[in-house]
C-alpha cells in the first residue's frame, strides 16, 4: 500500500470497571482526575498501549518500556546505535546527514513514523525532531468518576532473615465505573513526510480496537477495561471534509432517561450523528 492520501479521524469508547486506568505518580498513584472530577487518561499512556499492541503484532518499535522490551536494549540511545543504518549515521559526527537520519528512523521504526520522535543523544552531533501524523488526545470520562481506595499490607520478608518482618502498609485505588472517550486523527501532510502508509493506518486501527489486550496487571485486572466501540472516519481528501472537532462531536453519549448514577455501559445512549458525505466505520472492541 502507498502513503496515506486521505485524512482519518477516530474515536473510541472505553469502559472502565474497578480498575486504575492511569495512575498519577505525583498523587499516590491515584487515578487521574480533572479539577471537576472527571477521569483522565493521558495521551502518553494511550500511546504506550498502542506501541505495546504493535509490539505484540511484531512491529519494530523504538520507544519500548522496561516491562515490554523485545530486543534487550536498555536505552533509546543503545537501540538507535544498534540499528545498522541509523547507527552508522550517528557515528558520522558533524558530517551526519540529518535528512538521511530522518528517512532511516521513519523507515525502521513504526512508532517513529506514526507518532514522531526527538533524537538528541549526549555525545552525538546528530540531532533531529520528527513530527508524526498520528495525534492522540487525552481521554476523559463522560461523567465525574468515583474512586475507591483501600489499605493493603505486605506480609512477607523481602530478604532472608529470622522471623517474620513487620507488615508494610500501602494503598490501592480504583475507578468504580467510568466511560472514557478517546479521540485522535491522522494527518496526511505529515504522513507524506514520514512515509506513513495505508497499511500502517490499518495497524493503528487494530491496535486501538484491541487496546487492552495483554494489558492486565494488579491495577487493571483482565476484563476491567475494554474498548467498547471504535468509530473510524476516512475522508475523501487530504485536509478532510469536516474539521476533526466536528467529526468527534458527531458522537453523542448521554445518560438514558431516569438514570442518575450510571453503573454500566447500558445506562448510556450512544448516538452517531450522520455527517453528509462522510461514512463512518464502526467496530466492536476487545
FENNORPE-V701423 format. One record per helix or strand of 3 or more residues. SS is the DSSP state (hx for helix, st for strand). FROM is the first residue (numbers start at 1). TO is the last residue. Records with the same first field share a line. If there is no record, write none. Layout:
SS = FROM-TO / FROM-TO
This chain:
st = 8-19 / 38-41 / 116-120 / 127-131 / 134-136 / 139-144 / 147-154 / 168-186 / 225-234 / 251-255 / 268-272 / 280-284
hx = 25-27 / 43-56 / 66-68 / 76-82 / 84-90 / 93-95 / 98-108 / 110-115 / 188-194 / 198-209 / 244-248 / 265-267
